């Protein structure tokens, strides 16, 4: 793989040649311009995989904001980060008999049996990060699976590490095999690092739901095992780094010292704050979570009316400390585009 020039900024909007991510600028909305007007009086349920996950929470907030505009009632059910919790949430949703369901942040394959009941009941479903296939007609009866291009996100995070570390990059990758998309992202990170001449010291499969209890001891063990050879930590989600800092601090490592952390998603508020203050995380490749919440409502409005899905795929942004300094105190990647007005116009609101 050819090494590409790293751009130390927050990237939002139109694509930069050679790097595939957008520049910091006010940009037009690149999503749909037409579609069905609002279906009136609908009630929907958001099945959140785990509201402790900043990406899931950000998307949920966007759904609630958009639903208020389109005029729908929303009920949010939290799966609590466990398979059993998500199964129970689907059962609760079915009892509510909603007009539509949003799967937010868990793999549809994991809940295949429960979701077959939703399909049999004829309840339209849209999803955020429900599996590796993004866009229209995702597996499991899902009308649209909203996401950025996960492989692009992984490549950008890996390329950052290579550009930052020079000739002696030693990476530990964190993923969670509960989710196929997490495996795919981690595999692409590893492929990119190795293709560019870096070293993957270890590929760690640890449940994202257990990061609060596992990441401290795991970090200490990895430091003892690899020492200074461990230059960068890359993960498929920011949540892994919520609990790494204390172990690094106990080892005498300063906030801007190695191993530097970079995340291939999703751009949580906590990650933005760590990057801003140089506390054990240098970058995240963020998704436009609030915009994706609006897109989910729009896709569901299309589904309940028997219209085709939009096929829109949002663009990610590489977030660094330098770029954050240009955004003031905002700890969320929210594209400077008129997406709210665009969706409101489509809905006739």
C-alpha positions as CSV (number, residue, x, y, z in Angstrom):
1,X,0.0,0.0,0.0
2,X,1.3,3.4,-0.9
3,X,1.9,5.7,2.1
4,X,-0.4,8.8,1.9
5,X,0.2,12.2,3.4
6,X,-1.3,12.6,6.8
7,X,-3.3,15.7,7.4
8,X,-3.3,16.9,11.0
9,X,-6.7,18.5,11.2
10,X,-10.4,17.8,11.7
11,X,-11.7,16.8,8.3
12,X,-15.3,17.7,7.5
13,X,-17.0,18.0,4.1
14,X,-15.5,17.6,0.7
15,X,-12.9,15.0,-0.2
16,X,-9.1,15.7,-0.3
17,X,-7.4,14.0,-3.2
18,X,-5.2,11.2,-2.1
19,X,-6.5,10.9,1.4
20,X,-10.2,10.3,0.9
21,X,-11.4,12.5,3.8
22,X,-13.0,15.9,3.8
23,X,-11.6,19.4,4.5
24,X,-12.6,21.7,7.3
25,X,-15.1,23.9,5.7
26,X,-18.8,24.7,5.5
27,X,-20.2,22.2,2.9
28,X,-23.5,21.5,1.2
29,X,-25.5,18.6,2.3
30,X,-24.6,15.6,0.2
31,X,-27.5,13.4,1.2
32,X,-31.0,12.9,-0.4
33,X,-32.9,15.8,-1.8
34,X,-36.2,14.2,-2.2
35,X,-38.4,11.5,-0.6
36,X,-41.8,11.0,1.0
37,X,-43.3,13.7,3.2
38,X,-43.7,12.8,6.8
39,X,-46.0,9.9,7.8
40,X,-48.1,11.4,10.5
41,X,-48.6,10.1,14.1
42,X,-46.0,7.3,14.1
43,X,-44.4,5.8,17.2
44,X,-41.0,4.2,17.0
45,X,-38.7,2.3,19.3
46,X,-34.9,2.7,19.5
47,X,-33.2,-0.5,20.6
48,X,-29.9,0.8,21.9
49,X,-27.2,-1.8,22.3
50,X,-25.6,0.0,25.2
51,X,-26.2,3.6,26.0
52,X,-22.8,3.8,27.8
53,X,-21.3,3.6,24.3
54,X,-20.8,7.2,23.2
55,X,-21.5,6.4,19.5
56,X,-24.8,4.7,20.3
57,X,-25.8,7.6,22.6
58,X,-24.9,10.2,20.0
59,X,-27.1,8.4,17.4
60,X,-29.9,8.1,19.9
61,X,-29.8,11.9,20.5
62,X,-29.9,12.5,16.8
63,X,-33.0,10.2,16.4
64,X,-34.8,12.0,19.2
65,X,-34.0,15.4,17.7
66,X,-35.2,14.4,14.2
67,X,-38.3,12.6,15.6
68,X,-39.4,15.9,17.3
69,X,-39.2,17.6,14.0
70,X,-41.1,14.9,12.0
71,X,-43.7,14.6,14.8
72,X,-43.1,11.0,16.0
73,X,-43.1,9.5,19.4
74,X,-39.9,7.8,20.4
75,X,-39.3,5.1,23.1
76,X,-35.6,4.2,23.8
77,X,-34.8,0.8,25.3
78,X,-31.3,0.1,26.5
79,X,-29.8,-3.4,26.0
80,X,-27.3,-2.6,28.7
81,X,-24.3,-4.0,26.8
82,X,-25.3,-7.7,27.0
83,X,-26.8,-10.2,24.6
84,X,-29.5,-11.1,27.1
85,X,-30.4,-7.4,27.6
86,X,-30.7,-6.8,23.9
87,X,-33.0,-9.8,23.5
88,X,-35.2,-8.6,26.3
89,X,-35.3,-5.1,24.8
90,X,-36.6,-6.6,21.5
91,X,-39.3,-8.4,23.4
92,X,-40.3,-5.1,25.1
93,X,-40.4,-3.4,21.8
94,X,-42.7,-6.0,20.3
95,X,-45.1,-5.6,23.2
96,X,-45.3,-1.8,22.5
97,X,-46.4,-2.6,18.9
98,X,-44.5,0.4,17.3
99,X,-44.8,1.5,13.7
100,X,-41.0,1.1,13.3
101,X,-37.9,-0.1,15.1
102,X,-34.3,1.3,15.0
103,X,-31.6,-1.2,15.8
104,X,-28.8,1.0,17.3
105,X,-25.3,-0.4,17.6
106,X,-25.5,-4.2,17.7
107,X,-25.1,-7.0,15.2
108,X,-28.4,-8.3,13.7
109,X,-26.9,-11.8,13.4
110,X,-26.6,-11.9,17.2
111,X,-30.3,-11.4,17.6
112,X,-31.4,-13.2,14.5
113,X,-34.1,-15.3,16.2
114,X,-35.7,-12.4,18.0
115,X,-35.6,-10.1,14.9
116,X,-37.4,-12.8,12.9
117,X,-40.3,-12.0,15.1
118,X,-40.2,-8.4,14.1
119,X,-40.1,-9.3,10.4
120,X,-43.0,-11.7,10.8
121,X,-45.0,-8.9,12.5
122,X,-44.4,-6.6,9.5
123,X,-42.7,-3.9,11.5
124,X,-40.1,-2.0,9.4
125,X,-36.6,-1.9,10.8
126,X,-33.6,0.4,10.1
127,X,-30.3,0.1,11.8
128,X,-27.0,1.8,12.8
129,X,-24.0,-0.5,12.7
130,X,-26.0,-3.8,12.5
131,X,-23.5,-5.6,10.3
132,X,-20.8,-5.4,7.6
133,X,-23.2,-4.6,4.8
134,X,-24.1,-0.9,4.8
135,X,-26.9,0.8,2.9
136,X,-30.1,-0.7,1.5
137,X,-31.5,-4.2,2.1
138,X,-29.1,-5.3,4.8
139,X,-29.4,-8.9,6.1
140,X,-32.0,-9.8,8.7
141,X,-34.9,-7.9,7.2
142,X,-33.3,-4.5,7.8
143,X,-34.5,-1.8,5.3
144,X,-31.3,0.2,5.7
145,X,-28.1,-0.1,7.7
146,X,-26.7,3.4,8.3
147,X,-22.9,3.7,8.7
148,X,-19.8,5.3,7.3
149,X,-17.5,3.1,5.2
150,X,-16.0,1.0,8.1
151,X,-13.0,-0.1,6.0
152,X,-12.1,3.5,5.1
153,X,-12.3,4.3,8.8
154,X,-9.9,1.5,9.7
155,X,-7.4,2.4,7.0
156,X,-7.3,6.0,8.1
157,X,-6.6,5.1,11.8
158,X,-3.9,2.7,10.7
159,X,-2.3,5.2,8.3
160,X,-2.3,7.8,11.1
161,X,-0.3,5.4,13.3
162,X,2.2,4.7,10.6
163,X,2.7,8.4,9.8
164,X,3.0,9.3,13.5
165,X,5.4,6.5,14.4
166,X,7.8,6.5,11.5
167,X,9.9,3.4,11.1
168,X,9.4,1.6,14.4
169,X,5.7,1.3,14.8
170,X,4.5,-1.4,17.2
171,X,0.7,-1.7,17.4
172,X,-1.7,-3.5,19.7
173,X,-5.2,-3.8,18.2
174,X,-8.3,-4.1,20.3
175,X,-11.5,-5.6,19.0
176,X,-14.6,-7.6,20.0
177,X,-15.5,-10.8,18.1
178,X,-19.1,-10.5,19.3
179,X,-19.6,-8.2,16.3
180,X,-18.6,-9.2,12.7
181,X,-18.1,-5.6,11.8
182,X,-15.6,-5.2,14.7
183,X,-13.6,-8.2,13.4
184,X,-13.7,-6.8,9.8
185,X,-12.4,-3.4,11.1
186,X,-9.7,-4.9,13.2
187,X,-8.6,-7.2,10.3
188,X,-8.3,-4.2,8.0
189,X,-6.3,-2.2,10.6
190,X,-3.9,-5.2,10.8
191,X,-3.6,-5.6,7.0
192,X,-3.0,-1.8,6.6
193,X,-0.3,-1.7,9.3
194,X,1.6,-4.7,7.9
195,X,1.3,-3.6,4.3
196,X,2.9,-0.3,5.2
197,X,5.8,-2.0,7.1
198,X,4.6,-1.7,10.7
199,X,4.4,-4.4,13.3
200,X,1.2,-5.7,14.9
201,X,2.4,-6.8,18.3
202,X,-0.9,-8.3,19.4
203,X,-4.5,-8.6,18.2
204,X,-6.6,-8.5,21.4
205,X,-10.2,-9.8,21.4
206,X,-11.9,-8.5,24.5
207,X,-15.6,-7.7,24.9
208,X,-16.4,-4.0,24.5
209,X,-19.1,-4.3,27.2
210,X,-16.4,-5.4,29.8
211,X,-13.9,-2.6,29.1
212,X,-14.4,-1.0,32.5
213,X,-13.1,-4.1,34.3
214,X,-10.7,-5.5,31.7
215,X,-8.8,-2.6,30.2
216,X,-6.8,-1.6,33.3
217,X,-5.3,-5.1,34.0
218,X,-4.9,-5.8,30.3
219,X,-3.0,-2.5,29.7
220,X,-0.6,-3.3,32.6
221,X,0.0,-6.8,31.2
222,X,0.7,-5.5,27.7
223,X,3.1,-2.8,29.0
224,X,5.0,-5.5,30.9
225,X,5.1,-7.8,27.8
226,X,6.1,-5.3,25.2
227,X,7.6,-2.2,27.0
228,X,8.8,0.5,24.6
229,X,8.1,-1.6,21.6
230,X,4.4,-0.8,22.1
231,X,4.1,2.6,20.4
232,X,0.4,2.7,19.4
233,X,-2.9,1.3,20.5
234,X,-5.6,1.1,17.9
235,X,-9.2,0.0,18.7
236,X,-12.4,-0.4,16.8
237,X,-14.2,1.9,19.2
238,X,-13.3,4.8,21.6
239,X,-14.8,3.0,24.6
240,X,-11.6,0.9,24.9
241,X,-9.7,4.0,25.8
242,X,-12.2,5.2,28.4
243,X,-10.4,2.9,31.0
244,X,-6.8,2.7,29.8
245,X,-5.5,6.0,31.2
246,X,-5.2,5.1,34.9
247,X,-3.0,2.1,34.1
248,X,-0.8,4.1,31.9
249,X,-0.5,6.8,34.5
250,X,0.4,4.2,37.2
251,X,3.2,3.1,34.9
252,X,4.6,6.6,34.8
253,X,3.5,7.4,31.3
254,X,2.4,10.9,30.6
255,X,-0.8,11.7,28.7
256,X,1.1,12.4,25.4
257,X,3.5,9.5,25.8
258,X,3.6,6.1,24.1
259,X,1.6,4.0,23.5
260,X,-0.6,6.7,21.8
261,X,-4.2,5.7,21.2
262,X,-6.1,6.0,18.0
263,X,-9.7,4.8,17.4
264,X,-11.4,3.7,14.3
265,X,-14.8,5.0,15.5
266,X,-17.0,6.5,16.6
267,X,-16.0,9.9,17.9
268,X,-17.5,9.9,21.4
269,X,-17.6,13.0,23.6
270,X,-15.1,11.4,26.0
271,X,-12.7,10.7,23.2
272,X,-12.9,14.3,22.0
273,X,-12.1,15.5,25.5
274,X,-9.1,13.1,25.8
275,X,-7.7,14.3,22.5
276,X,-8.3,17.9,23.4
277,X,-6.4,17.6,26.6
278,X,-3.7,15.2,25.4
279,X,-4.7,12.5,27.8
280,X,-3.7,9.1,26.3
281,X,-5.6,9.5,23.0
282,X,-4.3,11.3,20.0
283,X,-7.0,10.7,17.3
284,X,-10.4,9.3,16.5
285,X,-12.0,8.7,13.2
286,X,-15.4,10.0,14.0
287,X,-18.8,9.5,12.5
288,X,-21.4,12.2,12.2
289,X,-23.6,10.7,14.9
290,X,-26.3,13.3,15.0
291,X,-26.7,13.4,11.3
292,X,-26.9,9.6,11.2
293,X,-29.7,9.8,13.7
294,X,-31.6,12.1,11.3
295,X,-30.9,9.7,8.5
296,X,-32.3,6.8,10.4
297,X,-35.6,8.6,10.9
298,X,-35.7,9.5,7.2
299,X,-35.0,5.9,6.2
300,X,-37.7,4.7,8.5
301,X,-40.1,7.3,7.1
302,X,-39.4,5.8,3.6
303,X,-39.8,2.2,4.9
304,X,-43.2,2.7,6.6
305,X,-44.5,4.2,3.3
306,X,-43.2,1.5,1.1
307,X,-40.7,3.9,-0.6
308,X,-37.1,2.9,-1.6
309,X,-34.3,3.6,0.8
310,X,-32.0,6.6,0.0
311,X,-28.7,4.7,-0.3
312,X,-26.9,7.6,1.4
313,X,-23.6,6.8,3.0
314,X,-22.1,9.5,5.3
315,X,-18.4,10.5,5.4
316,X,-16.2,10.1,8.5
317,X,-13.8,12.7,9.9
318,X,-10.2,12.4,11.2
319,X,-10.1,14.3,14.5
320,X,-6.9,15.5,16.1
321,X,-6.0,17.9,18.8
322,X,-5.0,20.6,16.3
323,X,-8.3,20.2,14.5
324,X,-10.3,20.4,17.7
325,X,-8.7,23.7,18.5
326,X,-10.6,25.1,15.5
327,X,-13.9,23.9,16.8
328,X,-14.1,25.7,20.2
329,X,-15.6,23.7,23.0
330,X,-17.7,21.4,20.7
331,X,-16.9,17.7,21.6
332,X,-18.9,16.2,18.7
333,X,-18.3,15.8,15.0
334,X,-21.4,17.5,13.6
335,X,-20.8,18.4,9.9
336,X,-21.3,22.1,9.1
337,X,-23.9,21.3,6.5
338,X,-27.6,22.1,6.4
339,X,-28.8,18.5,6.9
340,X,-31.5,19.4,9.4
341,X,-33.1,21.9,6.9
342,X,-32.7,19.4,4.1
343,X,-34.4,16.6,5.9
344,X,-37.1,18.9,7.2
345,X,-37.8,20.1,3.7
346,X,-38.2,16.5,2.5
347,X,-40.6,15.8,5.3
348,X,-42.6,19.0,4.6
349,X,-41.9,20.3,8.1
